[in-house]
Amino acid sequence: MATTGKDGTDGLREDIDRLRADIEALTGSLQRLLDDAGREGASLAQEAVQGAEAGSDALERAIVQRPLVSMLVALAIGMVIGRLFERR
C-alpha cells in the first residue's frame, strides 16, 4: 500500500525505476533471443536448400546415366498412382 508524503512517494518512484530497468533488461534479452533464433532458422533453411540442391543434382545424374531405367521407374510410379486414384 502506498503511503503519502515524501518517503512514500520516493519509495514508489524507486520501485517504478527498478521495474522500468527490469523491463528494459528483459526487452534486451528477448531481442537477443529472437535475433539468435532468426540466425539459427536462416542457417537451417540454408542447409535444407543445399540438401535439396544436392538431391536434385543426384537425381539428374541418375536420369542422365540411365535414361531407360528412369523412364521405366517413372512409368511404374505413374501406374501405381493411377491405380490408387482409380479405386477411390
ZIMO-V210442 format. One record per residue. PHI is phi in whole degrees, -180 to 180 (999 if undefined). PSI is psi in whole degrees, -180 to 180 (NA if undefined). Layout:
# ZIMO-V210442
((PHI:PSI) (PHI:PSI))
This chain:
# ZIMO-V210442
((999:132) (-76:140) (-106:157) (-90:165) (101:174) (-63:-43) (-65:-43) (-67:-40) (-69:-42) (-64:-41) (-63:-41) (-66:-40) (-65:-39) (-64:-42) (-62:-44) (-65:-41) (-64:-41) (-66:-42) (-62:-42) (-62:-43) (-66:-41) (-63:-42) (-65:-41) (-64:-40) (-66:-42) (-64:-40) (-63:-42) (-64:-43) (-64:-42) (-64:-40) (-64:-43) (-64:-41) (-63:-44) (-66:-39) (-63:-45) (-62:-43) (-64:-39) (-64:-43) (-65:-41) (-65:-42) (-63:-41) (-65:-39) (-65:-44) (-65:-39) (-64:-40) (-64:-41) (-64:-39) (-65:-41) (-63:-43) (-64:-40) (-65:-42) (-65:-41) (-64:-41) (-64:-42) (-64:-41) (-64:-42) (-64:-42) (-65:-41) (-64:-42) (-62:-43) (-62:-41) (-65:-39) (-67:-42) (-67:-39) (-73:-34) (-135:73) (-66:-38) (-66:-46) (-61:-41) (-62:-42) (-65:-42) (-65:-40) (-64:-43) (-63:-41) (-63:-45) (-63:-43) (-64:-43) (-61:-40) (-67:-41) (-64:-45) (-64:-40) (-62:-42) (-65:-40) (-63:-42) (-77:-24) (-66:-35) (-73:-22) (-84:NA))
